[in-house]
């Protein structure tokens, strides 16, 4: 167990970095973020004016948790997405920068959307960001996890979105009638579980993030096969659906969509990997 009592912040960060370097590729950044969190200040304020302060009591616990591979976002309770902070907990998948591609495509292709549905909303980061980036838009997020729905609601309140603008419901798209009262939407966003059941994942992900938000059968395709056939009852005329995919899944998910009559386009993320499929009808 690490003990940083009696040390200045700068030395505690140095020692924390040395410990975390055994398990983290971002050891220095992790150590600084956890120090800023322990002090209750921003990382920039930490670097500018707190390096000679006494290390706080809680820093050792935070470093120990990270050394055990717990994600930084779960330790601090928040994660940045599209330039905004969102509350997170082990009830939700940690928002990734890759998913920001969905927002970029939303702004590009659906700037006039009036209604948005977010399937598998988790923290609500996708829906809330879309509503904040679009004008005069309201939306619904659904998730099978009651804990995720509560986190999403708290994030909506944090960003000034009332229930009349952003509502979150506990629904399971595998259950009959789950969407009967939702209506139709100009835009559907979906970052479903898409990891293969036997995929090798880092302990940070495998041991801490919710399995129900990660795994989707042997091929990682189970949820695409359930959701895509149900889109017709959810999409308004002229609407589009945006699906996040794994880097190797574009051909297979495209085939699933085309088999149900959809036209499909693909967009890549900043690393040039296939990331988003755009589903639409020609009529």
Secondary structure, DSSP 8 states (H G I E B T S, - for coil): ----TT-BHHHHHHHHHHHHTTT-TTHHHHHHHHHHHHHTS-HHHHHHH-TTSB--TTHHHHHHHHHTT--HHHHHTEEEETTEEEE--TTS----GGGHHHHHHHHHH-TT--EEEEES-TTSHHHHHHHHHSSS-EEEEEES-HHHHHHHHHHHHHTT--TTTEEEEE--TTSTTTTTTT--EEEEEE----B-TT----HHHHTTS-GGGTB-SSSS-HHHHHHGGGGGGTEEEEEEEEEE--TT-HHHHHHHHHHTT-EEEEEE-TTS-EEEEEEE---
